[in-house]
Amino acid sequence: MTENKYTPEKICADRTIRFNIPIYQRLFSWDKENYRGIIEQYERSVQ
């Protein structure tokens, strides 16, 4: 996978603008720890 030159994190580094990125778009760049975290949060929220 190629590394993107521009990311929302890099663009927003000076905190003058913000992005609202839907969760389904973020999932493409997550690793196993991020997936586990969101699944655990979901499981706690539905108990």
N, C-alpha and C positions, 0 to 999 in steps of 0.2 A: 504494500500500500504506500502511495506517495504521501509525503508530509505536506500539508497545506501551508502555504506561505502566510495566509491571513486566517486567523481564527477569531471568534468573538472575544476570547480572552485577551488576545494581543491588541485587537482594535479598541477594546474598552479599558486598556491598561491605565489611562489617565482619568478614568471614571466620569468622563463628560457625556458619554452615551451608553445606553444599555440595550440589550437584546432579550427578547422573550422567545426562547427556542423550545418548541414542543418536545415533550419527553420522547416521543417515538423517533425524533431526529437525533437526539443525544445518544440513544442506545447504540447507534452504529459505532461510536467511538469509545464505548465503555469496555473495561476489562472485567474479569470474573468478580473481583471485589466489589465493584460498583453494582453489578447485577445482584450479588448476594445481599448487599445493603438494601437495595430497593425492595427486593422480595421479602426480606425480614421486616422492613417497615410496613409493607402492605399486610403481611400476616398479622402483625401486632394491631393494625388498625381495624381489622375485621373480626377480632376476637371479642 
